[in-house]
Amino acid sequence: MGDKWRNSKVGKYDVSSGELVRKGEFCPDPTCGPGIFLAVHADRVSCGRCGYTRGLNENLDSSNSEEEE
């Protein structure tokens, strides 16, 4: 399990010209924000921390969250 975990984390970052670049998409929910990557599934992206889920063919502004006030 160690190699699989290590390889999945390495793919989310890139160090080029001495600068760290985050390649993954961050959770747009204000409770998570930058630093929390979205998990990419075959048909959706989701956040394991807050539960935010969006279909891959939906816009970034649409949210399935029921917590909106």
C-alpha positions in Angstrom: 0.0 0.0 0.0 2.9 2.4 0.6 3.9 2.7 -3.0 0.4 3.3 -4.3 -0.2 6.0 -1.7 3.1 7.7 -2.4 2.6 7.7 -6.2 -0.9 9.1 -5.9 0.4 12.1 -3.9 3.3 12.7 -6.2 1.0 13.1 -9.2 -0.8 16.1 -7.6 2.3 18.3 -7.3 4.9 19.5 -9.7 8.2 21.3 -8.9 9.4 23.3 -11.8 11.9 26.1 -11.8 12.1 26.0 -8.0 8.4 26.6 -7.5 5.7 24.3 -6.2 2.7 23.9 -8.5 -0.5 22.1 -7.3 -2.0 20.3 -10.3 -5.2 18.9 -8.7 -8.5 20.7 -8.5 -9.4 22.1 -5.0 -12.7 21.9 -3.2 -14.8 25.1 -3.9 -16.7 24.7 -0.6 -15.7 27.5 1.9 -15.2 25.0 4.7 -12.4 23.2 2.8 -10.8 25.7 0.3 -7.3 25.5 -1.1 -5.3 22.6 0.0 -8.1 20.0 -0.1 -8.0 18.1 -3.4 -11.1 16.7 -5.1 -11.1 13.0 -5.8 -11.6 12.2 -9.4 -13.9 9.3 -10.2 -15.1 7.9 -13.6 -18.3 10.1 -13.6 -17.8 12.7 -10.9 -15.4 14.6 -8.6 -15.9 14.6 -4.9 -14.5 15.9 -1.7 -13.9 13.4 1.1 -13.8 16.1 3.7 -17.2 17.9 3.2 -19.0 15.7 0.8 -19.1 18.1 -2.1 -19.9 16.2 -5.3 -20.1 17.4 -8.9 -20.5 15.4 -12.1 -17.7 15.7 -14.6 -19.9 17.3 -17.3 -21.4 19.9 -14.9 -20.3 23.5 -14.5 -18.0 24.5 -11.6 -20.7 26.8 -10.2 -23.3 24.0 -9.7 -23.3 22.2 -6.4 -25.2 19.2 -5.0 -24.7 20.5 -1.5 -27.9 20.7 0.6 -26.3 22.9 3.2 -26.8 26.1 1.3 -28.5 28.8 3.3 
